Amino acid sequence: MDKVVATAADAVADIPDGATLAVGGFGLSGVPNALIQALHARGVGHLGVVSNNCGALDGGLAVLLAAGRIDRVTGSYIGANKEFARQYLAGELEVELIPQGTLAERLRAGGCGIPAFYTPAGVGTQVADGGLPWRYDGQGGVALASPPKEVRAFDGVAHVLEHAIRTDFALVRAARGDRHGNLVFHAAARNFNPLAAMAGRIAIAEVEELVEPGALGPDEVHLPGVFVQRVVALTPEQAADKAIEKRITR
């Protein structure tokens, strides 16, 4: 099945207001910027986003965040994104912070049809006990806090129950991809992109290099095409546009 879509705008044309999105990327690595920009151009809002971080500098999900298009973020890292922190503390944004490994496994479990799993990560903290601020009231108080989770002992070790994540759509970026949706990721871009694609009911991938079926050896493929519904080939300029978060010279 040829899954190639002509443009990024065509690929995101049916994403509605209020949709949930799993978005790949790790810092500035492997961020599906073309798809995010196309979604921004459509004016879609009230989005629920699941991503390791919510953009950095002025790129990635920071574009949607700055425009007030995101209502809720599930992720692991706020980092140096000052607008993210401002919206969170002002009560404009609901944020569920999750240990990074747990976030990765919740996405993978969603893609594999596993409804929930137990992990020792977070036991004895507010991750398990509840009380993490999901939304502030804008005056320093907590308007909505996380609920307590089930804790159970296995071989004498406490584990917390975590539920899988499934989203309406997924936006990811790959270094190479074929027309059947088989994808190959480069270095740190592989950290969350495959997992985000698996969690989305409709996964859309932008690829830096589009190849014909058969060009990718089976052992090269990081994510099989069964998890991907749409593929968009980037222009050479889009593929080469890779920002550096912190330039260091000596």
C-alpha positions as CSV (number, residue, x, y, z in Angstrom):
1,M,0.0,0.0,0.0
2,D,1.4,3.4,-1.0
3,K,1.0,5.6,2.0
4,V,2.7,8.7,0.6
5,V,0.7,12.0,1.0
6,A,1.6,14.9,-1.2
7,T,2.1,17.6,1.4
8,A,2.2,18.0,5.2
9,A,-1.0,20.1,4.9
10,D,-2.8,17.2,3.3
11,A,-1.5,14.8,5.9
12,V,-2.9,16.8,8.9
13,A,-6.1,18.0,7.1
14,D,-8.4,15.8,9.2
15,I,-7.0,16.5,12.6
16,P,-9.8,18.3,14.5
17,D,-9.9,20.7,17.4
18,G,-9.6,18.7,20.7
19,A,-7.6,15.9,19.2
20,T,-4.9,14.1,21.2
21,L,-1.5,13.8,19.6
22,A,1.6,11.7,20.4
23,V,4.5,13.7,19.1
24,G,8.0,12.4,18.6
25,G,11.3,14.1,19.3
26,F,13.9,14.3,22.0
27,G,15.0,17.8,22.6
28,L,15.4,19.2,19.1
29,S,16.3,15.8,17.6
30,G,13.7,14.1,15.4
31,V,11.0,16.7,15.8
32,P,8.3,16.6,13.1
33,N,8.5,20.4,12.4
34,A,6.8,20.3,9.0
35,L,3.8,18.5,10.3
36,I,3.6,20.8,13.4
37,Q,3.8,23.9,11.2
38,A,1.1,22.6,8.9
39,L,-1.1,21.9,11.9
40,H,-0.4,25.5,13.2
41,A,-1.4,26.9,9.8
42,R,-4.8,25.1,10.0
43,G,-5.6,26.9,13.3
44,V,-6.4,23.7,15.2
45,G,-6.7,24.2,18.9
46,H,-7.6,22.7,22.3
47,L,-5.1,19.9,21.7
48,G,-3.9,17.3,24.1
49,V,-0.3,16.5,23.5
50,V,1.9,13.6,24.7
51,S,5.6,14.2,24.1
52,N,8.8,14.0,26.0
53,N,9.1,17.8,26.0
54,C,6.9,20.6,24.6
55,G,9.3,22.2,22.1
56,A,12.5,24.2,22.6
57,L,13.6,27.6,21.5
58,D,10.9,28.6,18.9
59,G,10.6,25.2,17.3
60,G,8.6,22.1,17.4
61,L,5.6,22.1,19.7
62,A,6.6,25.5,21.1
63,V,4.9,26.9,18.0
64,L,1.5,25.5,19.0
65,L,2.2,26.3,22.7
66,A,2.9,30.0,22.1
67,A,-0.2,30.3,20.0
68,G,-2.4,28.9,22.8
69,R,-3.4,25.8,20.9
70,I,-2.5,23.2,23.5
71,D,-4.7,22.6,26.6
72,R,-2.9,19.6,28.1
73,V,0.6,18.2,28.0
74,T,1.7,14.8,29.1
75,G,5.5,14.6,29.2
76,S,8.7,14.3,31.2
77,Y,10.6,17.6,30.8
78,I,9.8,21.3,30.9
79,G,13.4,22.3,30.8
80,A,14.3,25.8,29.5
81,N,11.0,26.4,27.8
82,K,10.0,29.6,29.7
83,E,6.6,29.9,28.0
84,F,5.7,26.3,28.9
85,A,6.6,27.1,32.6
86,R,4.7,30.4,32.5
87,Q,1.5,28.8,31.1
88,Y,1.7,25.9,33.6
89,L,2.2,28.1,36.7
90,A,-0.4,30.6,35.5
91,G,-3.0,27.9,35.3
92,E,-3.4,28.1,31.5
93,L,-2.1,24.7,30.9
94,E,-2.7,21.2,32.4
95,V,0.5,19.3,32.7
96,E,1.0,15.6,33.7
97,L,4.7,15.0,34.4
98,I,5.8,11.4,34.1
99,P,9.2,9.7,34.7
100,Q,10.8,9.4,31.3
101,G,11.1,5.7,31.2
102,T,7.5,5.3,32.3
103,L,6.3,7.7,29.5
104,A,8.2,5.6,27.0
105,E,6.7,2.4,28.2
106,R,3.2,3.8,28.4
107,L,3.4,4.8,24.7
108,R,4.8,1.4,23.7
109,A,2.2,-0.4,25.7
110,G,-0.5,1.6,24.0
111,G,0.9,0.5,20.6
112,C,1.1,-3.1,21.6
113,G,-2.4,-3.4,23.0
114,I,-1.2,-3.7,26.6
115,P,-3.7,-1.8,28.8
116,A,-1.5,-1.3,31.9
117,F,1.7,-2.5,33.6
118,Y,3.5,-2.3,36.9
119,T,6.8,-0.5,37.5
120,P,8.8,0.4,40.5
121,A,9.5,3.9,39.1
122,G,7.8,6.5,41.2
123,V,6.9,4.3,44.3
124,G,7.1,6.3,47.5
125,T,6.7,9.6,45.6
126,Q,3.7,11.8,44.5
127,V,3.8,9.8,41.2
128,A,2.3,6.9,43.1
129,D,0.8,8.7,46.1
130,G,-0.9,11.4,44.1
131,G,-0.8,15.2,44.7
132,L,1.3,16.2,41.7
133,P,0.0,19.6,40.5
134,W,-1.7,19.0,37.1
135,R,-3.1,22.5,37.0
136,Y,-2.4,25.6,39.1
137,D,-5.0,28.2,39.9
138,G,-2.8,31.1,38.8
139,Q,-2.4,32.3,42.3
140,G,0.1,29.8,43.6
141,G,-2.5,27.2,44.6
142,V,-3.2,23.8,43.0
143,A,-6.5,23.6,41.1
144,L,-6.1,20.0,40.0
145,A,-3.8,17.3,41.4
146,S,-2.9,13.8,40.3
147,P,-4.9,11.0,41.9
148,P,-3.2,8.2,43.8
149,K,-2.4,5.0,41.9
150,E,-2.6,1.4,42.7
151,V,0.6,0.0,44.3
152,R,1.2,-3.8,44.5
153,A,4.2,-5.8,45.7
154,F,5.9,-8.3,43.5
155,D,8.7,-10.5,45.1
156,G,8.6,-8.1,48.0
157,V,9.2,-5.0,45.9
158,A,6.4,-2.3,45.6
159,H,5.3,-1.4,42.0
160,V,2.9,1.2,40.8
161,L,0.2,0.6,38.2
162,E,0.6,2.7,35.1
163,H,-2.0,2.8,32.2
164,A,-1.1,2.7,28.5
165,I,-1.4,5.8,26.4
166,R,-3.3,5.9,23.1
167,T,-3.9,9.0,21.1
168,D,-6.0,10.0,18.1
169,F,-3.0,10.9,15.9
170,A,0.8,10.7,16.1
171,L,3.3,13.0,14.4
172,V,6.8,11.7,13.9
173,R,10.0,12.3,11.9
174,A,12.3,9.7,10.4
175,A,15.6,9.9,8.6
176,R,14.5,7.4,5.9
177,G,11.2,5.8,5.1
178,D,9.6,3.9,2.2
179,R,6.2,4.1,0.6
180,H,4.9,1.3,2.8
181,G,5.6,3.3,6.0
182,N,8.7,1.4,7.1
183,L,10.9,3.9,9.0
184,V,14.5,4.3,10.0
185,F,15.5,6.9,12.7
186,H,18.9,8.5,13.3
187,A,20.6,8.4,16.7
188,A,18.7,10.2,19.5
189,A,15.7,10.7,17.2
190,R,14.9,7.0,17.8
191,N,14.3,7.7,21.5
192,F,10.6,8.6,21.3
193,N,9.6,8.7,17.6
194,P,8.9,4.9,17.2
195,L,6.9,4.8,20.5
196,A,4.9,7.9,19.6
197,A,4.0,6.4,16.2
198,M,2.9,3.1,17.9
199,A,0.6,5.0,20.3
200,G,-1.3,6.9,17.6
201,R,-4.4,5.4,16.0
202,I,-3.3,7.3,12.9
203,A,0.4,7.8,12.6
204,I,1.8,10.4,10.2
205,A,5.5,10.4,9.5
206,E,7.6,13.1,7.8
207,V,10.8,11.5,6.3
208,E,14.0,13.2,5.3
209,E,14.6,10.7,2.5
210,L,11.8,8.7,0.8
211,V,12.9,5.5,-0.8
212,E,11.1,2.8,-2.8
213,P,9.9,-0.4,-1.2
214,G,12.7,-2.9,-0.9
215,A,15.4,-0.3,-0.6
216,L,15.4,-0.8,3.2
217,G,16.7,-4.1,4.4
218,P,14.5,-5.8,7.0
219,D,17.3,-5.5,9.6
220,E,17.5,-1.8,9.0
221,V,13.9,-1.0,9.8
222,H,13.3,0.5,13.3
223,L,9.5,0.8,13.0
224,P,7.5,-1.5,10.7
225,G,5.0,0.2,8.3
226,V,2.1,-1.6,10.1
227,F,2.2,1.2,12.6
228,V,2.3,4.1,10.1
229,Q,-0.7,5.3,8.0
230,R,0.7,8.3,6.2
231,V,4.2,9.4,4.9
232,V,5.2,12.8,3.8
233,A,8.5,13.4,2.0
234,L,10.4,16.5,3.2
235,T,12.0,18.9,0.7
236,P,15.9,19.1,0.9
237,E,15.5,22.4,2.7
238,Q,13.2,21.0,5.3
239,A,15.3,17.9,5.8
240,A,18.4,20.1,6.4
241,D,16.7,22.5,8.8
242,K,18.0,21.2,12.1
243,A,18.4,23.7,15.0
244,I,21.0,23.5,17.7
245,E,19.6,24.2,21.2
246,K,22.9,25.4,22.8
247,R,25.9,26.3,20.7
248,I,29.2,25.8,22.5
249,T,32.5,27.0,21.1
250,R,36.0,26.8,22.5
